[in-house]
């Protein structure tokens, strides 16, 4: 029997928790709040919600249903339906292969901060230059990266039911409890200055209420593209993960219901992450503190925890424990995709392939770690962003390959094999596919256009055009 044929989720709940674990990662807890703060709070939330229900739903449905119908992983799924489209499987395989190299590095950073707060060193982490001195060190980042990879490989090594599903059933409820707890705590915060006191509830209003100040057509388009790019991080689409997980789903599972649950869980976590981070940063640093962008989690938040006093160490520990859980569930799904695909290529066991993939990932991750010291360089990306090695591989996978793969997938499903290929699978269990008409319209017309725009934007061409219009 083929190795992959033995792997299935025990039921709908196992699939939903594993898929939600993949979707709920560092992108939700770190990237979503910073984009919401940057893009007008409620305005970004509103646009994101609309996109999740339409555009995100379309891509997620396509990946999962395609995986279950073909019963194959991403590498072979496309070629099994149309041989001439097998190249799309290889492109899809490239994405998790690239992401694994730097996601482990970020996971190592998170473990480092978790260790710091666990040993009571939160005050040191809040000092200026602490994060930079850590990532540029020659040994420490490598050690924490390899430790994170070991945790990931151990879960994947144990397989789908005993590893991924069991891990997700334990971690995901705990993750949600931590997020809710810290979010509620953030709303109770007050700054110490009596004259210009800021409260967590005021920070919540900054997060929830749309800010239309200075909004132009060009600016609205930028917010729209930010929300679209966030969907890739949030829903784990166009990287083969959901196709692989879909191939593990049993035929009797109601896919429409399961996908709706994944959408709700993922969006809820992203929303709560914003409610957890933005009010806390606002209380201690005002709106200026929310402009720190990608450094929000490793630079700004430790300062927030320090400003809370002695209780801040405990909150910081809970926060980085939660982020570590989220990072690990996503990392497991990425490595599982690589292992499952390679098991099909080389016809070897899960245990052997888990070790090989972990070793290769370790080598590549160490190189990325050393990109901040030994292999340091700077270059300007086509979208105008200044980048080091980690930024470069992130750009290639998320800003270039993923929109391109999504565009080709929409063309393939919408116009080559037709949307009925997916619709039939959604109804194969005997349950109705209530959003069938919307799915057909989105996959054929709206999604391809949006993906083409996002792809052009990643090359920098769209930005130049918008500047001319601006």
C-alpha positions as CSV (number, residue, x, y, z in Angstrom):
1,X,0.0,0.0,0.0
2,X,1.2,3.5,-0.8
3,X,2.5,5.3,2.4
4,X,0.1,8.2,2.0
5,X,-2.9,6.0,1.7
6,X,-2.6,5.0,5.4
7,X,-2.8,8.6,6.5
8,X,-6.2,10.1,7.3
9,X,-7.7,12.4,9.8
10,X,-10.1,10.5,12.2
11,X,-12.9,12.8,11.4
12,X,-14.1,16.4,10.7
13,X,-12.9,17.8,14.1
14,X,-9.4,16.5,13.6
15,X,-9.2,18.0,10.1
16,X,-10.6,21.4,11.2
17,X,-8.2,21.7,14.2
18,X,-5.2,20.6,12.1
19,X,-6.1,23.0,9.2
20,X,-6.9,25.8,11.6
21,X,-3.5,25.1,13.3
22,X,-1.8,25.5,10.0
23,X,-3.8,28.7,9.2
24,X,-3.3,30.2,12.7
25,X,0.4,31.1,12.8
26,X,2.7,34.0,13.2
27,X,1.0,35.8,10.3
28,X,-2.2,36.0,12.4
29,X,-0.7,37.0,15.7
30,X,2.0,39.4,14.4
31,X,1.3,40.5,10.8
32,X,-2.5,41.0,11.1
33,X,-2.4,43.5,14.0
34,X,0.4,45.5,12.5
35,X,-1.4,45.8,9.2
36,X,-4.7,46.7,10.9
37,X,-2.9,49.5,12.8
38,X,-1.2,50.7,9.7
39,X,-4.3,50.6,7.5
40,X,-6.9,52.5,9.4
41,X,-8.1,49.9,11.9
42,X,-11.8,49.2,11.2
43,X,-11.3,49.9,7.5
44,X,-8.8,47.1,7.2
45,X,-11.0,44.8,9.3
46,X,-14.0,45.4,7.1
47,X,-12.1,44.8,3.8
48,X,-10.4,41.7,5.2
49,X,-13.7,40.2,6.4
50,X,-15.3,40.7,2.9
51,X,-12.2,39.1,1.3
52,X,-12.2,36.1,3.6
53,X,-15.9,35.4,2.8
54,X,-15.3,35.6,-1.0
55,X,-11.8,35.5,-2.2
56,X,-10.3,33.5,0.7
57,X,-13.2,31.1,0.7
58,X,-12.6,30.4,-3.0
59,X,-8.9,29.6,-2.7
60,X,-9.4,27.5,0.5
61,X,-12.3,25.5,-1.1
62,X,-10.3,24.9,-4.2
63,X,-7.2,23.5,-2.4
64,X,-9.1,21.3,0.1
65,X,-11.6,19.9,-2.4
66,X,-8.9,19.3,-5.0
67,X,-6.9,17.4,-2.5
68,X,-9.7,15.2,-1.4
69,X,-10.9,14.4,-4.9
70,X,-7.5,13.4,-6.3
71,X,-6.4,11.8,-3.0
72,X,-2.9,13.1,-3.8
73,X,-0.5,15.6,-2.4
74,X,0.0,18.9,-4.2
75,X,3.1,17.7,-6.2
76,X,1.1,15.0,-8.1
77,X,-2.5,16.3,-7.8
78,X,-2.5,18.7,-10.7
79,X,-0.7,16.3,-13.0
80,X,-3.1,13.5,-12.1
81,X,-6.0,15.5,-13.6
82,X,-4.1,17.1,-16.6
83,X,-0.6,15.8,-17.3
84,X,0.4,19.0,-19.0
85,X,-0.3,21.0,-15.8
86,X,2.0,18.9,-13.6
87,X,4.4,21.9,-13.6
88,X,1.9,23.6,-11.3
89,X,2.5,20.9,-8.7
90,X,6.2,21.5,-8.7
91,X,5.7,25.3,-8.4
92,X,3.4,24.6,-5.4
93,X,6.0,22.3,-3.8
94,X,8.6,25.1,-4.0
95,X,6.6,27.4,-1.7
96,X,6.7,25.3,1.5
97,X,10.3,24.2,0.7
98,X,11.3,27.9,0.7
99,X,9.1,28.9,3.7
100,X,10.4,26.1,5.8
101,X,13.9,27.6,5.6
102,X,13.0,30.9,7.2
103,X,9.9,30.1,9.2
104,X,12.2,27.9,11.5
105,X,14.4,31.0,12.0
106,X,11.4,33.1,13.2
107,X,10.3,30.1,15.3
108,X,13.8,30.1,16.9
109,X,13.4,33.8,17.7
110,X,10.1,33.1,19.4
111,X,11.6,30.3,21.5
112,X,14.5,32.6,22.5
113,X,12.0,35.2,23.9
114,X,10.0,32.5,25.5
115,X,13.1,31.3,27.3
116,X,14.0,34.8,28.3
117,X,10.6,35.4,29.9
118,X,10.6,31.9,31.4
119,X,13.9,32.8,33.2
120,X,12.7,36.2,34.3
121,X,14.8,38.2,31.9
122,X,12.0,40.3,30.4
123,X,13.6,43.6,31.4
124,X,16.6,42.8,29.3
125,X,14.4,41.9,26.3
126,X,12.8,45.4,26.4
127,X,16.1,47.2,26.1
128,X,17.0,49.0,22.8
129,X,19.2,46.9,20.5
130,X,18.4,43.6,22.3
131,X,16.7,42.0,19.3
132,X,19.3,43.2,16.9
133,X,22.2,41.9,19.0
134,X,20.5,38.5,19.3
135,X,19.8,37.9,15.6
136,X,23.3,39.1,14.6
137,X,25.0,36.8,17.1
138,X,26.8,33.8,15.5
139,X,25.6,31.0,17.7
140,X,22.4,31.7,19.7
141,X,20.0,32.1,16.8
142,X,21.3,28.9,15.2
143,X,20.7,26.9,18.5
144,X,17.1,28.1,18.9
145,X,16.3,27.6,15.2
146,X,17.5,24.0,15.4
147,X,15.6,23.4,18.6
148,X,12.4,24.7,16.9
149,X,13.0,22.4,14.0
150,X,13.4,19.4,16.3
151,X,10.0,20.0,17.9
152,X,8.5,20.3,14.4
153,X,10.1,17.2,13.1
154,X,9.0,15.2,16.1
155,X,5.3,15.9,15.5
156,X,5.5,15.2,11.8
157,X,7.5,12.0,12.5
158,X,4.6,10.6,14.5
159,X,2.3,10.9,11.5
160,X,-1.2,12.3,10.8
161,X,-3.3,10.8,13.6
162,X,-0.8,10.3,16.4
163,X,1.3,13.4,15.5
164,X,-0.5,16.2,13.7
165,X,-4.1,15.6,14.8
166,X,-3.3,14.7,18.4
167,X,-1.0,17.7,18.7
168,X,-3.6,20.1,17.2
169,X,-6.3,18.7,19.5
170,X,-4.2,19.6,22.6
171,X,-2.6,22.9,21.4
172,X,-5.4,24.7,19.6
173,X,-7.9,25.0,22.5
174,X,-5.1,26.1,24.8
175,X,-3.9,28.7,22.2
176,X,-7.5,30.1,22.0
177,X,-7.7,30.4,25.8
178,X,-4.4,32.2,26.0
179,X,-5.4,34.7,23.2
180,X,-8.7,35.4,24.8
181,X,-7.2,35.9,28.2
182,X,-4.5,38.3,27.1
183,X,-7.0,40.2,24.9
184,X,-9.3,40.8,27.9
185,X,-6.3,41.8,30.0
186,X,-5.2,44.4,27.3
187,X,-8.6,46.1,27.6
188,X,-8.1,46.7,31.3
189,X,-4.8,48.6,30.9
190,X,-4.3,52.2,31.7
191,X,-1.2,54.4,31.2
192,X,0.3,55.9,34.3
193,X,0.1,59.6,33.2
194,X,-2.9,61.2,34.9
195,X,-3.0,64.3,32.6
196,X,-3.1,62.4,29.3
197,X,-4.2,58.9,30.4
198,X,-4.8,56.4,27.7
199,X,-6.9,53.3,28.3
200,X,-7.2,49.9,26.6
201,X,-10.8,50.6,25.6
202,X,-9.6,53.7,23.8
203,X,-7.1,51.5,22.0
204,X,-9.9,49.1,21.1
205,X,-11.7,52.0,19.4
206,X,-8.6,52.8,17.4
207,X,-8.6,49.2,16.3
208,X,-12.3,48.8,15.5
209,X,-13.4,52.2,14.2
210,X,-12.6,52.8,10.5
211,X,-10.2,55.7,10.0
212,X,-10.9,57.5,6.7
213,X,-8.6,60.4,7.3
214,X,-6.5,61.1,4.2
215,X,-8.1,58.2,2.3
216,X,-7.7,58.4,-1.5
217,X,-8.4,55.9,-4.2
218,X,-4.7,55.0,-4.3
219,X,-4.6,54.5,-0.5
220,X,-7.7,52.4,-0.5
221,X,-6.1,50.2,-3.1
222,X,-3.0,49.8,-0.9
223,X,-5.2,48.6,2.0
224,X,-7.1,46.2,-0.3
225,X,-3.8,44.7,-1.5
226,X,-2.5,44.4,2.1
227,X,-5.6,42.6,3.1
228,X,-5.3,40.2,0.1
229,X,-1.7,39.4,0.9
230,X,-2.6,38.7,4.5
231,X,-5.1,36.0,3.3
232,X,-2.2,33.9,2.1
233,X,-0.6,34.0,5.5
234,X,-3.9,33.5,7.3
235,X,-5.4,30.6,5.3
236,X,-2.3,28.7,4.2
237,X,-3.5,28.7,0.6
238,X,-1.5,28.3,-2.6
239,X,1.4,26.5,-0.8
240,X,0.2,22.9,-1.1
241,X,-0.6,22.5,2.6
242,X,-4.4,22.5,2.2
243,X,-4.3,20.2,-0.8
244,X,-2.2,17.8,1.3
245,X,-4.5,18.1,4.3
246,X,-7.5,17.7,1.9
247,X,-6.1,14.4,0.7
248,X,-6.3,13.1,4.3
249,X,-10.0,14.0,4.7
250,X,-12.5,11.1,4.7
251,X,-15.2,11.1,2.0
252,X,-18.1,11.3,4.5
253,X,-16.9,14.6,6.0
254,X,-19.0,17.7,5.2
255,X,-16.5,19.9,3.5
256,X,-18.7,23.0,3.4
257,X,-19.2,22.9,7.1
258,X,-15.5,22.1,7.9
259,X,-14.3,25.0,5.7
260,X,-16.7,27.4,7.3
261,X,-15.4,26.4,10.7
262,X,-11.8,27.0,9.5
263,X,-12.7,30.4,8.2
264,X,-14.4,31.4,11.4
265,X,-11.6,30.0,13.7
266,X,-8.9,31.7,11.7
267,X,-10.6,35.1,11.4
268,X,-11.5,35.0,15.1
269,X,-7.9,34.4,16.1
270,X,-6.6,37.2,13.8
271,X,-9.3,39.6,15.2
272,X,-8.4,38.6,18.8
273,X,-4.7,39.0,18.1
274,X,-5.4,42.6,17.1
275,X,-7.5,43.2,20.2
276,X,-4.7,41.7,22.3
277,X,-1.8,43.8,20.8
278,X,-3.1,47.1,19.6
279,X,-4.8,48.3,22.8
280,X,-1.7,47.4,24.8
281,X,0.7,49.2,22.5
282,X,-1.7,52.2,22.3
283,X,-1.9,52.5,26.1
284,X,1.9,52.8,26.6
285,X,3.1,54.4,23.3
286,X,0.0,55.9,21.7
287,X,-0.7,55.7,17.9
288,X,3.0,56.3,17.2
289,X,3.9,53.0,18.9
290,X,1.8,51.1,16.3
291,X,4.0,52.2,13.4
292,X,6.9,49.9,14.2
293,X,5.7,47.4,11.6
294,X,7.4,44.0,11.5
295,X,9.4,44.7,14.7
296,X,6.2,45.0,16.7
297,X,6.4,41.6,18.3
298,X,10.1,41.5,19.2
299,X,10.8,45.2,19.9
300,X,7.6,47.1,20.9
301,X,5.8,44.4,22.9
302,X,8.6,43.6,25.3
303,X,8.6,47.4,26.1
304,X,4.9,47.1,26.8
305,X,5.4,44.1,29.1
306,X,8.1,46.1,31.0
307,X,5.8,49.1,31.4
308,X,3.3,46.7,33.1
309,X,5.7,46.3,36.0
310,X,6.2,42.9,37.7
311,X,3.1,41.5,36.2
312,X,4.5,42.1,32.8
313,X,6.9,39.2,33.0
314,X,4.0,36.8,33.5
315,X,2.0,38.4,30.6
316,X,5.1,38.2,28.4
317,X,5.6,34.6,29.2
318,X,2.0,33.8,28.4
319,X,2.2,35.8,25.1
320,X,5.3,34.1,23.8
321,X,4.1,30.7,24.9
322,X,1.0,31.3,22.8
323,X,3.0,32.6,19.8
324,X,5.3,29.5,20.1
325,X,2.2,27.2,19.9
326,X,0.9,29.1,16.8
327,X,4.3,29.0,15.1
328,X,4.7,25.3,15.8
329,X,1.3,24.3,14.4
330,X,2.1,26.2,11.1
331,X,5.6,24.9,10.9
332,X,4.3,21.3,11.3
333,X,1.9,21.8,8.4
334,X,4.7,23.1,6.2
335,X,7.0,20.2,7.0
336,X,4.2,17.7,6.6
337,X,3.6,18.9,3.1
338,X,7.2,18.4,2.2
339,X,7.4,15.0,3.8
340,X,4.1,13.8,2.2
341,X,5.2,14.9,-1.2
342,X,8.6,13.3,-1.0
343,X,7.1,10.1,0.3
344,X,5.2,9.9,-3.0
345,X,8.3,10.8,-5.1
346,X,10.8,8.4,-3.5
347,X,8.3,5.7,-2.2
348,X,9.9,5.6,1.2
349,X,8.7,5.7,4.8
350,X,7.5,8.7,6.8
351,X,10.1,8.1,9.5
352,X,13.0,8.1,7.0
353,X,11.7,11.1,5.0
354,X,10.9,13.1,8.2
355,X,14.6,12.8,9.2
356,X,15.9,13.8,5.7
357,X,13.6,16.8,5.4
358,X,14.5,17.9,8.9
359,X,18.2,17.7,8.1
360,X,17.9,19.6,4.8
361,X,15.7,22.2,6.5
362,X,18.3,22.6,9.2
363,X,21.1,23.2,6.8
364,X,19.1,25.9,4.9
365,X,17.8,27.5,8.1
366,X,21.4,27.9,9.5
367,X,22.3,29.7,6.3
368,X,19.4,32.1,6.7
369,X,20.4,32.6,10.4
370,X,23.9,33.6,9.2
371,X,22.3,36.1,6.8
372,X,22.4,38.6,9.6
373,X,26.2,38.3,10.3
374,X,28.5,36.0,8.2
375,X,26.4,36.2,4.9
376,X,25.0,39.7,5.5
377,X,23.9,41.7,2.5
378,X,21.3,44.3,1.5
379,X,19.4,44.7,-1.7
380,X,16.3,46.5,-2.9
381,X,13.4,44.3,-4.0
382,X,11.3,45.0,-7.0
383,X,8.5,46.4,-4.7
384,X,11.0,48.9,-3.2
385,X,11.6,47.2,0.1
386,X,15.1,47.0,1.5
387,X,15.9,43.3,2.2
388,X,18.4,40.9,3.8
389,X,18.5,37.2,3.1
390,X,15.4,36.3,5.1
391,X,13.4,39.1,3.5
392,X,14.5,37.9,0.1
393,X,13.3,34.3,0.5
394,X,10.1,35.6,2.1
395,X,9.5,37.9,-0.9
396,X,10.1,35.0,-3.4
397,X,7.7,32.7,-1.7
398,X,4.9,35.0,-0.4
399,X,4.9,38.0,-2.7
400,X,6.0,36.3,-6.0
401,X,5.3,32.6,-6.1
402,X,2.0,32.4,-4.1
403,X,0.0,35.0,-6.1
404,X,1.4,33.5,-9.3
405,X,0.4,30.0,-8.3
406,X,-3.1,31.2,-7.2
407,X,-3.5,32.9,-10.6
408,X,-2.6,29.7,-12.5
409,X,-4.8,27.6,-10.2
410,X,-7.8,29.9,-10.8
411,X,-7.2,29.5,-14.6
412,X,-6.8,25.8,-14.3
413,X,-9.9,25.2,-12.2
414,X,-12.1,27.9,-13.6
415,X,-11.4,27.4,-17.4
416,X,-9.5,24.1,-18.0
417,X,-11.2,21.5,-15.8
418,X,-14.2,23.8,-14.9
419,X,-15.6,24.7,-11.5
420,X,-17.9,21.7,-11.5
421,X,-14.8,19.5,-10.7
422,X,-14.7,21.2,-7.3
423,X,-18.4,21.6,-6.8
424,X,-19.0,17.9,-7.3
425,X,-16.5,17.0,-4.6
426,X,-18.0,19.5,-2.2
427,X,-21.3,17.6,-2.6
428,X,-19.8,14.1,-2.7
429,X,-20.6,13.4,0.9
430,X,-24.3,14.1,0.3
431,X,-24.2,17.6,1.9
432,X,-25.2,20.8,-0.1
433,X,-22.7,23.3,-1.4
434,X,-24.7,26.5,-0.7
435,X,-22.1,28.9,-2.1
436,X,-21.8,27.0,-5.4
437,X,-22.8,29.9,-7.6
438,X,-20.6,32.4,-5.8
439,X,-17.7,30.0,-6.0
440,X,-18.1,29.6,-9.8
441,X,-18.2,33.3,-10.3
442,X,-15.2,34.0,-8.1
443,X,-13.0,31.2,-9.5
444,X,-13.6,32.2,-13.1
445,X,-13.7,36.0,-13.0
446,X,-13.0,37.8,-9.8
447,X,-10.1,35.7,-8.2
448,X,-8.0,35.6,-11.4
449,X,-8.2,39.3,-11.8
450,X,-7.3,39.9,-8.1
451,X,-4.4,37.5,-8.3
452,X,-3.1,39.1,-11.4
453,X,-3.2,42.5,-9.7
454,X,-1.5,41.2,-6.6
455,X,1.2,39.6,-8.7
456,X,1.9,42.8,-10.7
457,X,2.0,44.7,-7.4
458,X,4.7,42.4,-6.1
459,X,6.9,43.3,-9.0
460,X,6.6,47.0,-8.2
461,X,4.9,48.0,-11.4
462,X,1.5,48.6,-9.8
463,X,3.1,50.9,-7.2
464,X,4.6,53.0,-9.9
465,X,1.3,53.3,-11.7
466,X,-0.5,54.2,-8.4
467,X,2.1,56.8,-7.7
468,X,1.4,58.4,-11.0
469,X,-2.4,58.3,-10.3
470,X,-1.9,59.5,-6.7
